[in-house]
């Protein structure tokens, strides 16, 4: 996803809660690398937002009538996916300092990645990778201590639902890149958890950036490049790739 798209969606004035939530749900499917949206079905948006497909259709029509979204449907039928656009969102330019996806930042270290040169150069050599591993090991220690403090201070149900499945994916500049399950309620709760951000800042970071769980390919590359971080992932995530041999990076 792109944090620029989510920031724009949050900034649109005059929307009711449902319309705002719909824009932010669609923003998760924006690819900052190409400034375009991945196709998504009404069923998936309904799952993300925990509403009915009928409500998704109604909200999409309302926002399209206001020219806040544009839709195209290359394939028709049950379960068909829609490609969205935000016609009023400024064109995205990825430059140094942009808050791009922390996990994709982690994995953009080898030849063949379709990242911008500015971002790719951050980790294009083994020397840089070793340096990053040194810093991420310290961030991992901080994050585990932050989770322990959250477990002490939060109600058990909140911790088990929203914090326990969260893991550190990257030390992104002076921010912690954190990933959570692709569930709209969990994502939104994680973003709005003031105690989480307070504890992160107390350890000298600027804050936490929330993203979604990685794909199998991203997990496989994390296992090879950042084995210590991979070892701290939830068992269910590790199991998705542990039966597969790790891919060898080229270059």
PEDA-V863677 format. One record per residue. N is the residue number from 0. SS is DSSP state (alpha for helix, beta for strand, coil for the rest). Layout:
BEGIN
{{N | SS} {N | SS}}
END
This chain:
BEGIN
{{0 | coil} {1 | coil} {2 | alpha} {3 | alpha} {4 | alpha} {5 | alpha} {6 | alpha} {7 | alpha} {8 | alpha} {9 | alpha} {10 | alpha} {11 | coil} {12 | coil} {13 | coil} {14 | coil} {15 | coil} {16 | alpha} {17 | alpha} {18 | alpha} {19 | alpha} {20 | alpha} {21 | alpha} {22 | alpha} {23 | alpha} {24 | alpha} {25 | alpha} {26 | alpha} {27 | coil} {28 | coil} {29 | beta} {30 | beta} {31 | coil} {32 | coil} {33 | coil} {34 | coil} {35 | beta} {36 | beta} {37 | coil} {38 | coil} {39 | beta} {40 | beta} {41 | alpha} {42 | alpha} {43 | alpha} {44 | alpha} {45 | alpha} {46 | alpha} {47 | alpha} {48 | alpha} {49 | coil} {50 | coil} {51 | coil} {52 | alpha} {53 | alpha} {54 | alpha} {55 | alpha} {56 | alpha} {57 | alpha} {58 | alpha} {59 | alpha} {60 | alpha} {61 | alpha} {62 | alpha} {63 | alpha} {64 | alpha} {65 | coil} {66 | coil} {67 | coil} {68 | coil} {69 | beta} {70 | beta} {71 | beta} {72 | coil} {73 | coil} {74 | coil} {75 | coil} {76 | coil} {77 | coil} {78 | coil} {79 | coil} {80 | beta} {81 | beta} {82 | beta} {83 | beta} {84 | beta} {85 | coil} {86 | coil} {87 | coil} {88 | coil} {89 | coil} {90 | coil} {91 | coil} {92 | coil} {93 | coil} {94 | coil} {95 | coil} {96 | coil} {97 | coil} {98 | coil} {99 | coil} {100 | coil} {101 | alpha} {102 | alpha} {103 | alpha} {104 | alpha} {105 | alpha} {106 | alpha} {107 | coil} {108 | coil} {109 | coil} {110 | coil} {111 | coil} {112 | coil} {113 | coil} {114 | coil} {115 | coil} {116 | alpha} {117 | alpha} {118 | alpha} {119 | alpha} {120 | alpha} {121 | alpha} {122 | alpha} {123 | coil} {124 | coil} {125 | alpha} {126 | alpha} {127 | alpha} {128 | alpha} {129 | alpha} {130 | alpha} {131 | alpha} {132 | alpha} {133 | alpha} {134 | alpha} {135 | alpha} {136 | alpha} {137 | alpha} {138 | alpha} {139 | alpha} {140 | alpha} {141 | alpha} {142 | alpha} {143 | alpha} {144 | alpha} {145 | alpha} {146 | alpha} {147 | alpha} {148 | alpha} {149 | alpha} {150 | alpha} {151 | alpha} {152 | alpha} {153 | coil} {154 | coil} {155 | alpha} {156 | alpha} {157 | alpha} {158 | alpha} {159 | alpha} {160 | alpha} {161 | alpha} {162 | alpha} {163 | coil} {164 | coil} {165 | coil} {166 | beta} {167 | beta} {168 | beta} {169 | beta} {170 | beta} {171 | beta} {172 | coil} {173 | coil} {174 | beta} {175 | beta} {176 | beta} {177 | beta} {178 | beta} {179 | beta} {180 | coil} {181 | coil} {182 | coil} {183 | alpha} {184 | alpha} {185 | alpha} {186 | alpha} {187 | alpha} {188 | alpha} {189 | alpha} {190 | alpha} {191 | coil} {192 | coil} {193 | alpha} {194 | alpha} {195 | alpha} {196 | alpha} {197 | alpha} {198 | alpha} {199 | alpha} {200 | alpha} {201 | alpha} {202 | coil} {203 | coil} {204 | coil} {205 | coil} {206 | beta} {207 | beta} {208 | beta} {209 | beta} {210 | beta} {211 | beta} {212 | coil} {213 | coil} {214 | coil} {215 | alpha} {216 | alpha} {217 | alpha} {218 | alpha} {219 | alpha} {220 | alpha} {221 | alpha} {222 | alpha} {223 | alpha} {224 | alpha} {225 | coil} {226 | alpha} {227 | alpha} {228 | alpha} {229 | alpha} {230 | alpha} {231 | coil} {232 | coil} {233 | coil} {234 | alpha} {235 | alpha} {236 | alpha} {237 | alpha} {238 | alpha} {239 | alpha} {240 | alpha} {241 | alpha} {242 | coil} {243 | coil} {244 | coil} {245 | coil} {246 | coil} {247 | coil} {248 | coil} {249 | coil} {250 | coil}}
END
